[in-house]
Amino acid sequence: MIVETALIVASVGAALAYLVHFRLQPPTRARIAVKTVAAAALALAALIGGAGVTLIVFFALAAIADGLLAREDAAGFLGGLGVAVGSLLFLCLLLAQAWTGMEAPVAATLGLIGVWVGFFMLIWSSIMQYRPAVLVFAVAMMAATFLALGTETYGQLAVAGVLLYVLAQLVHALELFVLEDRPFERALTGPVIWSCYYASLILIFAAFRW
């Protein structure tokens, strides 16, 4: 319990350090390491705490994806996106185990598709060669959202965590593909993206561990 708590504290510390300092720095080994530790420490905490393999792998893959994305180059982006899809698949497995169903699954599915179609209409002309990778990532996020909305086993923490995760990725996509030449708007979106993303990790950890 003491080690698990220490790892959670280390994760929060790394997340805060990235938010207030390293996020604003150019890609360096230190920046990549700090961003990676935020999720990696949660993976270790889940492992030491006796969590299931799916939760551990979810956080481990999230940490690897964060490290790749912190490189801020094309190869890192595509690699990070691919690993993030893997992490979402494990999150879907977690949520599927707790699936209790929903009253209107067809309406929920159509609603989610409508949101994503509208979003892609906004960014489609800008994503160019990344279209296949972004589409696969979007489908994985939509599946996780659908499953989260149909589970009651882990309460509202899991639902809130998944929704914050999706919000962070949507804003991140806007930052990368729509606001790339707008430094003022990017200065505002940066803290929002990281805050929502890390909060989603903490909520998912809390939902499945506490």
Salt bridges, closest charged atoms under 4 A:
GLU4 OE2 - ARG209 NH2 3.28
GLU72 OE2 - ARG31 NH2 2.87
ASP73 OD2 - ARG71 NH2 3.12
